[in-house]
Amino acid sequence: MKSREIREMNEEEILNAIEDQREALFNLRFQKASGQLEDENAPRRAQRTIARLKTVLHERQLAAKAAKQEAGNG
């Protein structure tokens, strides 16, 4: 999932995507432990996707906080 795709999502969709990716990562770890994992890079990609999702979510929270402070001071 690209950052551009994530930025087009709303907050609820991002939170759902984070949960989906965490579940996928959990399953990938089990596959790795049992020796059934075919793509060794899949867990790393899942972790990076989670990081991207959380980064965009945090940026939005900071922007909302800054807008709220600006409105309070103005």
N, CA, C and O atoms as a CHARMM CRD file, in Angstrom:
* protein
*
  296
    1    1 MET  N      0.85400  -1.17400   0.00000 PROA 1      0.00000
    2    1 MET  CA     0.00000   0.00000   0.00000 PROA 1      0.00000
    3    1 MET  C      0.89700   1.23300   0.00000 PROA 1      0.00000
    4    1 MET  O      1.79300   1.36800   0.83300 PROA 1      0.00000
    5    2 LYS  N      0.64900   2.09300  -0.91200 PROA 2      0.00000
    6    2 LYS  CA     1.46500   3.29600  -1.06500 PROA 2      0.00000
    7    2 LYS  C      0.93100   4.41700  -0.17200 PROA 2      0.00000
    8    2 LYS  O     -0.24100   4.42300   0.20400 PROA 2      0.00000
    9    3 SER  N      1.80500   5.35700   0.15700 PROA 3      0.00000
   10    3 SER  CA     1.42200   6.49300   0.99400 PROA 3      0.00000
   11    3 SER  C      0.30800   7.30200   0.35800 PROA 3      0.00000
   12    3 SER  O     -0.57600   7.80600   1.05100 PROA 3      0.00000
   13    4 ARG  N      0.34800   7.42500  -0.96000 PROA 4      0.00000
   14    4 ARG  CA    -0.68500   8.18200  -1.67200 PROA 4      0.00000
   15    4 ARG  C     -2.05400   7.53500  -1.46800 PROA 4      0.00000
   16    4 ARG  O     -3.05000   8.23300  -1.27500 PROA 4      0.00000
   17    5 GLU  N     -2.10400   6.20100  -1.51100 PROA 5      0.00000
   18    5 GLU  CA    -3.36100   5.48500  -1.29200 PROA 5      0.00000
   19    5 GLU  C     -3.85200   5.68500   0.14100 PROA 5      0.00000
   20    5 GLU  O     -5.04900   5.83900   0.38500 PROA 5      0.00000
   21    6 ILE  N     -2.92100   5.68100   1.06900 PROA 6      0.00000
   22    6 ILE  CA    -3.28300   5.83400   2.48100 PROA 6      0.00000
   23    6 ILE  C     -3.83600   7.22900   2.74000 PROA 6      0.00000
   24    6 ILE  O     -4.80500   7.38300   3.48300 PROA 6      0.00000
   25    7 ARG  N     -3.23400   8.23600   2.13800 PROA 7      0.00000
   26    7 ARG  CA    -3.68600   9.61400   2.35400 PROA 7      0.00000
   27    7 ARG  C     -5.08700   9.85700   1.80900 PROA 7      0.00000
   28    7 ARG  O     -5.76400  10.78700   2.24900 PROA 7      0.00000
   29    8 GLU  N     -5.53200   9.04100   0.86400 PROA 8      0.00000
   30    8 GLU  CA    -6.88300   9.16800   0.32500 PROA 8      0.00000
   31    8 GLU  C     -7.92900   8.52600   1.23200 PROA 8      0.00000
   32    8 GLU  O     -9.12700   8.72700   1.03200 PROA 8      0.00000
   33    9 MET  N     -7.49300   7.76300   2.21900 PROA 9      0.00000
   34    9 MET  CA    -8.41100   7.08300   3.13000 PROA 9      0.00000
   35    9 MET  C     -8.83200   8.02900   4.26100 PROA 9      0.00000
   36    9 MET  O     -8.12500   8.98300   4.58200 PROA 9      0.00000
   37   10 ASN  N     -9.99100   7.74700   4.85600 PROA 10     0.00000
   38   10 ASN  CA   -10.36300   8.50000   6.04500 PROA 10     0.00000
   39   10 ASN  C     -9.80500   7.77500   7.27200 PROA 10     0.00000
   40   10 ASN  O     -9.24700   6.68400   7.15100 PROA 10     0.00000
   41   11 GLU  N     -9.95600   8.38100   8.44700 PROA 11     0.00000
   42   11 GLU  CA    -9.33300   7.82900   9.64700 PROA 11     0.00000
   43   11 GLU  C     -9.86200   6.44200  10.00700 PROA 11     0.00000
   44   11 GLU  O     -9.10300   5.57400  10.43800 PROA 11     0.00000
   45   12 GLU  N    -11.14700   6.24300   9.83000 PROA 12     0.00000
   46   12 GLU  CA   -11.72600   4.93900  10.15300 PROA 12     0.00000
   47   12 GLU  C    -11.15900   3.84400   9.24900 PROA 12     0.00000
   48   12 GLU  O    -10.86600   2.74000   9.70700 PROA 12     0.00000
   49   13 GLU  N    -11.00900   4.15900   7.97300 PROA 13     0.00000
   50   13 GLU  CA   -10.43100   3.19300   7.04100 PROA 13     0.00000
   51   13 GLU  C     -8.97900   2.88900   7.39000 PROA 13     0.00000
   52   13 GLU  O     -8.53200   1.75000   7.26100 PROA 13     0.00000
   53   14 ILE  N     -8.25000   3.89500   7.82700 PROA 14     0.00000
   54   14 ILE  CA    -6.85400   3.68900   8.22100 PROA 14     0.00000
   55   14 ILE  C     -6.77900   2.77700   9.44300 PROA 14     0.00000
   56   14 ILE  O     -5.95700   1.86200   9.49300 PROA 14     0.00000
   57   15 LEU  N     -7.63800   3.03100  10.42300 PROA 15     0.00000
   58   15 LEU  CA    -7.64400   2.18300  11.61900 PROA 15     0.00000
   59   15 LEU  C     -7.98800   0.73700  11.26800 PROA 15     0.00000
   60   15 LEU  O     -7.39100  -0.19300  11.81000 PROA 15     0.00000
   61   16 ASN  N     -8.94300   0.54800  10.36800 PROA 16     0.00000
   62   16 ASN  CA    -9.29800  -0.80400   9.93400 PROA 16     0.00000
   63   16 ASN  C     -8.14000  -1.46600   9.19300 PROA 16     0.00000
   64   16 ASN  O     -7.88600  -2.65800   9.36400 PROA 16     0.00000
   65   17 ALA  N     -7.44700  -0.69200   8.37600 PROA 17     0.00000
   66   17 ALA  CA    -6.30600  -1.22400   7.63700 PROA 17     0.00000
   67   17 ALA  C     -5.17500  -1.61800   8.58300 PROA 17     0.00000
   68   17 ALA  O     -4.49400  -2.61600   8.34900 PROA 17     0.00000
   69   18 ILE  N     -4.97200  -0.85100   9.63800 PROA 18     0.00000
   70   18 ILE  CA    -3.95200  -1.18800  10.63700 PROA 18     0.00000
   71   18 ILE  C     -4.28400  -2.53300  11.27400 PROA 18     0.00000
   72   18 ILE  O     -3.41400  -3.39300  11.41300 PROA 18     0.00000
   73   19 GLU  N     -5.53300  -2.70700  11.65500 PROA 19     0.00000
   74   19 GLU  CA    -5.95400  -3.97800  12.26700 PROA 19     0.00000
   75   19 GLU  C     -5.76500  -5.13900  11.29200 PROA 19     0.00000
   76   19 GLU  O     -5.29400  -6.20700  11.68300 PROA 19     0.00000
   77   20 ASP  N     -6.12900  -4.93700  10.03600 PROA 20     0.00000
   78   20 ASP  CA    -5.96700  -5.98200   9.02200 PROA 20     0.00000
   79   20 ASP  C     -4.50100  -6.35100   8.84200 PROA 20     0.00000
   80   20 ASP  O     -4.15800  -7.52900   8.75200 PROA 20     0.00000
   81   21 GLN  N     -3.63700  -5.33900   8.79000 PROA 21     0.00000
   82   21 GLN  CA    -2.20900  -5.59500   8.60900 PROA 21     0.00000
   83   21 GLN  C     -1.60000  -6.28400   9.83100 PROA 21     0.00000
   84   21 GLN  O     -0.71900  -7.13200   9.68900 PROA 21     0.00000
   85   22 ARG  N     -2.06200  -5.92600  11.02100 PROA 22     0.00000
   86   22 ARG  CA    -1.56100  -6.59200  12.23100 PROA 22     0.00000
   87   22 ARG  C     -1.94700  -8.05800  12.22800 PROA 22     0.00000
   88   22 ARG  O     -1.15400  -8.92100  12.60400 PROA 22     0.00000
   89   23 GLU  N     -3.17400  -8.33500  11.80200 PROA 23     0.00000
   90   23 GLU  CA    -3.62500  -9.72200  11.71800 PROA 23     0.00000
   91   23 GLU  C     -2.81900 -10.48900  10.66900 PROA 23     0.00000
   92   23 GLU  O     -2.44500 -11.64100  10.88900 PROA 23     0.00000
   93   24 ALA  N     -2.55700  -9.85300   9.54000 PROA 24     0.00000
   94   24 ALA  CA    -1.75800 -10.49000   8.49100 PROA 24     0.00000
   95   24 ALA  C     -0.33900 -10.76700   8.98900 PROA 24     0.00000
   96   24 ALA  O      0.22100 -11.83000   8.71800 PROA 24     0.00000
   97   25 LEU  N      0.23200  -9.82200   9.70900 PROA 25     0.00000
   98   25 LEU  CA     1.57700 -10.00000  10.25800 PROA 25     0.00000
   99   25 LEU  C      1.60100 -11.15300  11.25500 PROA 25     0.00000
  100   25 LEU  O      2.54300 -11.94500  11.26600 PROA 25     0.00000
  101   26 PHE  N      0.58100 -11.24800  12.08300 PROA 26     0.00000
  102   26 PHE  CA     0.46500 -12.33500  13.04500 PROA 26     0.00000
  103   26 PHE  C      0.46600 -13.67900  12.32400 PROA 26     0.00000
  104   26 PHE  O      1.17600 -14.60500  12.71600 PROA 26     0.00000
  105   27 ASN  N     -0.34200 -13.77400  11.26000 PROA 27     0.00000
  106   27 ASN  CA    -0.41300 -15.01600  10.49300 PROA 27     0.00000
  107   27 ASN  C      0.90600 -15.32500   9.78800 PROA 27     0.00000
  108   27 ASN  O      1.30900 -16.48500   9.69900 PROA 27     0.00000
  109   28 LEU  N      1.57400 -14.29100   9.28800 PROA 28     0.00000
  110   28 LEU  CA     2.85900 -14.50100   8.63400 PROA 28     0.00000
  111   28 LEU  C      3.90000 -15.01500   9.62100 PROA 28     0.00000
  112   28 LEU  O      4.74000 -15.84100   9.26200 PROA 28     0.00000
  113   29 ARG  N      3.85100 -14.54200  10.83900 PROA 29     0.00000
  114   29 ARG  CA     4.79800 -15.02600  11.85900 PROA 29     0.00000
  115   29 ARG  C      4.56400 -16.50300  12.15200 PROA 29     0.00000
  116   29 ARG  O      5.51600 -17.26200  12.33400 PROA 29     0.00000
  117   30 PHE  N      3.30300 -16.90800  12.19600 PROA 30     0.00000
  118   30 PHE  CA     3.00300 -18.32200  12.40600 PROA 30     0.00000
  119   30 PHE  C      3.50300 -19.16200  11.23200 PROA 30     0.00000
  120   30 PHE  O      4.05200 -20.24600  11.42600 PROA 30     0.00000
  121   31 GLN  N      3.31000 -18.66000  10.02700 PROA 31     0.00000
  122   31 GLN  CA     3.78500 -19.38100   8.85600 PROA 31     0.00000
  123   31 GLN  C      5.30400 -19.52800   8.87900 PROA 31     0.00000
  124   31 GLN  O      5.84400 -20.57000   8.50900 PROA 31     0.00000
  125   32 LYS  N      5.97600 -18.48400   9.31300 PROA 32     0.00000
  126   32 LYS  CA     7.43400 -18.53500   9.37700 PROA 32     0.00000
  127   32 LYS  C      7.88700 -19.55100  10.42100 PROA 32     0.00000
  128   32 LYS  O      8.82700 -20.31100  10.18800 PROA 32     0.00000
  129   33 ALA  N      7.22000 -19.56100  11.56600 PROA 33     0.00000
  130   33 ALA  CA     7.58900 -20.47400  12.63200 PROA 33     0.00000
  131   33 ALA  C      7.36800 -21.93600  12.23500 PROA 33     0.00000
  132   33 ALA  O      8.11400 -22.82100  12.65600 PROA 33     0.00000
  133   34 SER  N      6.34800 -22.17800  11.43100 PROA 34     0.00000
  134   34 SER  CA     6.05200 -23.55000  11.02400 PROA 34     0.00000
  135   34 SER  C      6.75800 -23.93300   9.72200 PROA 34     0.00000
  136   34 SER  O      6.61100 -25.06100   9.25100 PROA 34     0.00000
  137   35 GLY  N      7.51500 -23.01500   9.13900 PROA 35     0.00000
  138   35 GLY  CA     8.26600 -23.30600   7.93300 PROA 35     0.00000
  139   35 GLY  C      7.44800 -23.25300   6.65900 PROA 35     0.00000
  140   35 GLY  O      7.89800 -23.74400   5.62400 PROA 35     0.00000
  141   36 GLN  N      6.26800 -22.67600   6.70400 PROA 36     0.00000
  142   36 GLN  CA     5.39300 -22.62400   5.53500 PROA 36     0.00000
  143   36 GLN  C      5.45000 -21.29400   4.80000 PROA 36     0.00000
  144   36 GLN  O      4.77400 -21.12300   3.78500 PROA 36     0.00000
  145   37 LEU  N      6.22900 -20.36700   5.28400 PROA 37     0.00000
  146   37 LEU  CA     6.30100 -19.04600   4.67200 PROA 37     0.00000
  147   37 LEU  C      7.07500 -19.11500   3.36000 PROA 37     0.00000
  148   37 LEU  O      8.24300 -19.50200   3.33300 PROA 37     0.00000
  149   38 GLU  N      6.40400 -18.73300   2.26700 PROA 38     0.00000
  150   38 GLU  CA     7.04100 -18.78200   0.96000 PROA 38     0.00000
  151   38 GLU  C      7.82000 -17.50200   0.66000 PROA 38     0.00000
  152   38 GLU  O      8.93000 -17.55800   0.13200 PROA 38     0.00000
  153   39 ASP  N      7.23500 -16.34900   0.99800 PROA 39     0.00000
  154   39 ASP  CA     7.87100 -15.06800   0.72300 PROA 39     0.00000
  155   39 ASP  C      8.49100 -14.54300   2.01800 PROA 39     0.00000
  156   39 ASP  O      7.77900 -14.08000   2.90900 PROA 39     0.00000
  157   40 GLU  N      9.79200 -14.61400   2.11600 PROA 40     0.00000
  158   40 GLU  CA    10.48800 -14.20200   3.33900 PROA 40     0.00000
  159   40 GLU  C     10.37100 -12.70500   3.61100 PROA 40     0.00000
  160   40 GLU  O     10.56800 -12.26900   4.74600 PROA 40     0.00000
  161   41 ASN  N     10.05600 -11.91800   2.59500 PROA 41     0.00000
  162   41 ASN  CA     9.95600 -10.46900   2.76200 PROA 41     0.00000
  163   41 ASN  C      8.56200  -9.99900   3.16100 PROA 41     0.00000
  164   41 ASN  O      8.38300  -8.82200   3.47400 PROA 41     0.00000
  165   42 ALA  N      7.59900 -10.86100   3.15800 PROA 42     0.00000
  166   42 ALA  CA     6.21800 -10.48000   3.45100 PROA 42     0.00000
  167   42 ALA  C      6.04200  -9.88200   4.85400 PROA 42     0.00000
  168   42 ALA  O      5.34300  -8.87800   4.99100 PROA 42     0.00000
  169   43 PRO  N      6.64600 -10.45900   5.89700 PROA 43     0.00000
  170   43 PRO  CA     6.48800  -9.83300   7.22400 PROA 43     0.00000
  171   43 PRO  C      7.06000  -8.41600   7.28200 PROA 43     0.00000
  172   43 PRO  O      6.49000  -7.53300   7.92300 PROA 43     0.00000
  173   44 ARG  N      8.16500  -8.21400   6.62400 PROA 44     0.00000
  174   44 ARG  CA     8.78600  -6.88200   6.62000 PROA 44     0.00000
  175   44 ARG  C      7.89900  -5.87100   5.89200 PROA 44     0.00000
  176   44 ARG  O      7.74900  -4.73400   6.33800 PROA 44     0.00000
  177   45 ARG  N      7.31100  -6.29500   4.76600 PROA 45     0.00000
  178   45 ARG  CA     6.40400  -5.41400   4.03600 PROA 45     0.00000
  179   45 ARG  C      5.18600  -5.07400   4.88200 PROA 45     0.00000
  180   45 ARG  O      4.71600  -3.93700   4.86500 PROA 45     0.00000
  181   46 ALA  N      4.67300  -6.05100   5.62000 PROA 46     0.00000
  182   46 ALA  CA     3.51500  -5.80300   6.48200 PROA 46     0.00000
  183   46 ALA  C      3.87300  -4.79900   7.57500 PROA 46     0.00000
  184   46 ALA  O      3.08600  -3.90300   7.87900 PROA 46     0.00000
  185   47 GLN  N      5.05100  -4.94600   8.16300 PROA 47     0.00000
  186   47 GLN  CA     5.48500  -4.00700   9.20100 PROA 47     0.00000
  187   47 GLN  C      5.61800  -2.59500   8.64200 PROA 47     0.00000
  188   47 GLN  O      5.22500  -1.62600   9.29200 PROA 47     0.00000
  189   48 ARG  N      6.16000  -2.48200   7.46500 PROA 48     0.00000
  190   48 ARG  CA     6.33500  -1.16200   6.85900 PROA 48     0.00000
  191   48 ARG  C      4.99400  -0.53300   6.50200 PROA 48     0.00000
  192   48 ARG  O      4.82200   0.68100   6.61700 PROA 48     0.00000
  193   49 THR  N      4.05500  -1.34800   6.07300 PROA 49     0.00000
  194   49 THR  CA     2.71700  -0.83200   5.77300 PROA 49     0.00000
  195   49 THR  C      2.05700  -0.32300   7.03800 PROA 49     0.00000
  196   49 THR  O      1.42200   0.73200   7.02800 PROA 49     0.00000
  197   50 ILE  N      2.19900  -1.06300   8.13200 PROA 50     0.00000
  198   50 ILE  CA     1.65400  -0.61400   9.41700 PROA 50     0.00000
  199   50 ILE  C      2.28600   0.71400   9.80200 PROA 50     0.00000
  200   50 ILE  O      1.58900   1.61900  10.25900 PROA 50     0.00000
  201   51 ALA  N      3.58600   0.84200   9.62400 PROA 51     0.00000
  202   51 ALA  CA     4.28300   2.08900   9.95900 PROA 51     0.00000
  203   51 ALA  C      3.77600   3.24800   9.11000 PROA 51     0.00000
  204   51 ALA  O      3.58000   4.35000   9.62300 PROA 51     0.00000
  205   52 ARG  N      3.56000   3.01100   7.81000 PROA 52     0.00000
  206   52 ARG  CA     3.02500   4.06400   6.94800 PROA 52     0.00000
  207   52 ARG  C      1.63900   4.49900   7.40700 PROA 52     0.00000
  208   52 ARG  O      1.34500   5.69200   7.48400 PROA 52     0.00000
  209   53 LEU  N      0.79700   3.52500   7.70900 PROA 53     0.00000
  210   53 LEU  CA    -0.56000   3.83100   8.16400 PROA 53     0.00000
  211   53 LEU  C     -0.53200   4.66000   9.44700 PROA 53     0.00000
  212   53 LEU  O     -1.25100   5.65100   9.57500 PROA 53     0.00000
  213   54 LYS  N      0.30500   4.24300  10.39200 PROA 54     0.00000
  214   54 LYS  CA     0.38100   4.95700  11.66200 PROA 54     0.00000
  215   54 LYS  C      0.96500   6.35300  11.48600 PROA 54     0.00000
  216   54 LYS  O      0.56500   7.28200  12.18900 PROA 54     0.00000
  217   55 THR  N      1.90600   6.51300  10.55700 PROA 55     0.00000
  218   55 THR  CA     2.50500   7.81500  10.30400 PROA 55     0.00000
  219   55 THR  C      1.47100   8.79100   9.76500 PROA 55     0.00000
  220   55 THR  O      1.38300   9.92400  10.23600 PROA 55     0.00000
  221   56 VAL  N      0.69000   8.36300   8.78400 PROA 56     0.00000
  222   56 VAL  CA    -0.33400   9.23300   8.20800 PROA 56     0.00000
  223   56 VAL  C     -1.38400   9.58000   9.26200 PROA 56     0.00000
  224   56 VAL  O     -1.83900  10.72100   9.33900 PROA 56     0.00000
  225   57 LEU  N     -1.76600   8.59800  10.07000 PROA 57     0.00000
  226   57 LEU  CA    -2.74700   8.84300  11.12700 PROA 57     0.00000
  227   57 LEU  C     -2.21000   9.86600  12.13200 PROA 57     0.00000
  228   57 LEU  O     -2.94200  10.75800  12.56100 PROA 57     0.00000
  229   58 HSD  N     -0.94900   9.74000  12.50100 PROA 58     0.00000
  230   58 HSD  CA    -0.33700  10.67300  13.44600 PROA 58     0.00000
  231   58 HSD  C     -0.23100  12.07700  12.84900 PROA 58     0.00000
  232   58 HSD  O     -0.45700  13.06700  13.54400 PROA 58     0.00000
  233   59 GLU  N      0.11000  12.16200  11.57800 PROA 59     0.00000
  234   59 GLU  CA     0.17800  13.47400  10.91700 PROA 59     0.00000
  235   59 GLU  C     -1.17600  14.16700  10.96300 PROA 59     0.00000
  236   59 GLU  O     -1.26000  15.37100  11.20400 PROA 59     0.00000
  237   60 ARG  N     -2.22900  13.40200  10.73000 PROA 60     0.00000
  238   60 ARG  CA    -3.58000  13.98300  10.76100 PROA 60     0.00000
  239   60 ARG  C     -3.95000  14.44400  12.16400 PROA 60     0.00000
  240   60 ARG  O     -4.57200  15.49200  12.33500 PROA 60     0.00000
  241   61 GLN  N     -3.56900  13.66500  13.16000 PROA 61     0.00000
  242   61 GLN  CA    -3.85900  14.05300  14.53700 PROA 61     0.00000
  243   61 GLN  C     -3.11600  15.32800  14.90500 PROA 61     0.00000
  244   61 GLN  O     -3.67600  16.20400  15.56400 PROA 61     0.00000
  245   62 LEU  N     -1.87700  15.44100  14.49300 PROA 62     0.00000
  246   62 LEU  CA    -1.10600  16.65300  14.77400 PROA 62     0.00000
  247   62 LEU  C     -1.69100  17.86600  14.05400 PROA 62     0.00000
  248   62 LEU  O     -1.74600  18.96000  14.61600 PROA 62     0.00000
  249   63 ALA  N     -2.12600  17.67000  12.81900 PROA 63     0.00000
  250   63 ALA  CA    -2.72400  18.76600  12.06300 PROA 63     0.00000
  251   63 ALA  C     -4.02400  19.22700  12.71400 PROA 63     0.00000
  252   63 ALA  O     -4.30100  20.42500  12.77200 PROA 63     0.00000
  253   64 ALA  N     -4.81700  18.28300  13.19900 PROA 64     0.00000
  254   64 ALA  CA    -6.07000  18.63600  13.85800 PROA 64     0.00000
  255   64 ALA  C     -5.79900  19.38100  15.16400 PROA 64     0.00000
  256   64 ALA  O     -6.49800  20.33500  15.50500 PROA 64     0.00000
  257   65 LYS  N     -4.78500  18.93500  15.87700 PROA 65     0.00000
  258   65 LYS  CA    -4.42400  19.60300  17.13300 PROA 65     0.00000
  259   65 LYS  C     -3.93400  21.02500  16.86800 PROA 65     0.00000
  260   65 LYS  O     -4.28900  21.95600  17.59100 PROA 65     0.00000
  261   66 ALA  N     -3.12000  21.18400  15.83000 PROA 66     0.00000
  262   66 ALA  CA    -2.60700  22.51000  15.48700 PROA 66     0.00000
  263   66 ALA  C     -3.73900  23.42800  15.03900 PROA 66     0.00000
  264   66 ALA  O     -3.74900  24.61000  15.38200 PROA 66     0.00000
  265   67 ALA  N     -4.68000  22.90400  14.28500 PROA 67     0.00000
  266   67 ALA  CA    -5.81600  23.69600  13.82800 PROA 67     0.00000
  267   67 ALA  C     -6.69000  24.12500  15.01600 PROA 67     0.00000
  268   67 ALA  O     -7.21000  25.24000  15.05300 PROA 67     0.00000
  269   68 LYS  N     -6.83500  23.22100  15.97200 PROA 68     0.00000
  270   68 LYS  CA    -7.63000  23.52600  17.16200 PROA 68     0.00000
  271   68 LYS  C     -6.95700  24.62900  17.98500 PROA 68     0.00000
  272   68 LYS  O     -7.62600  25.53500  18.48100 PROA 68     0.00000
  273   69 GLN  N     -5.64000  24.54600  18.12600 PROA 69     0.00000
  274   69 GLN  CA    -4.90700  25.57000  18.88100 PROA 69     0.00000
  275   69 GLN  C     -4.96600  26.91200  18.14500 PROA 69     0.00000
  276   69 GLN  O     -5.10000  27.96400  18.76900 PROA 69     0.00000
  277   70 GLU  N     -4.86700  26.86500  16.83700 PROA 70     0.00000
  278   70 GLU  CA    -4.90500  28.08400  16.03300 PROA 70     0.00000
  279   70 GLU  C     -6.27400  28.75900  16.15800 PROA 70     0.00000
  280   70 GLU  O     -6.36700  29.98300  16.24400 PROA 70     0.00000
  281   71 ALA  N     -7.31000  27.96200  16.16500 PROA 71     0.00000
  282   71 ALA  CA    -8.65800  28.50500  16.28600 PROA 71     0.00000
  283   71 ALA  C     -8.88300  29.10100  17.67700 PROA 71     0.00000
  284   71 ALA  O     -9.60500  30.08500  17.83600 PROA 71     0.00000
  285   72 GLY  N     -8.25400  28.49100  18.67000 PROA 72     0.00000
  286   72 GLY  CA    -8.38600  28.99000  20.02700 PROA 72     0.00000
  287   72 GLY  C     -7.63700  30.28700  20.25800 PROA 72     0.00000
  288   72 GLY  O     -8.05300  31.10800  21.07600 PROA 72     0.00000
  289   73 ASN  N     -6.53900  30.47900  19.54800 PROA 73     0.00000
  290   73 ASN  CA    -5.72800  31.67700  19.69600 PROA 73     0.00000
  291   73 ASN  C     -6.18500  32.82700  18.80400 PROA 73     0.00000
  292   73 ASN  O     -5.85000  33.98700  19.04300 PROA 73     0.00000
  293   74 GLY  N     -6.94900  32.48800  17.77800 PROA 74     0.00000
  294   74 GLY  CA    -7.30400  33.50300  16.78100 PROA 74     0.00000
  295   74 GLY  C     -8.49400  34.27000  17.08300 PROA 74     0.00000
  296   74 GLY  O     -8.87600  35.14600  16.30800 PROA 74     0.00000
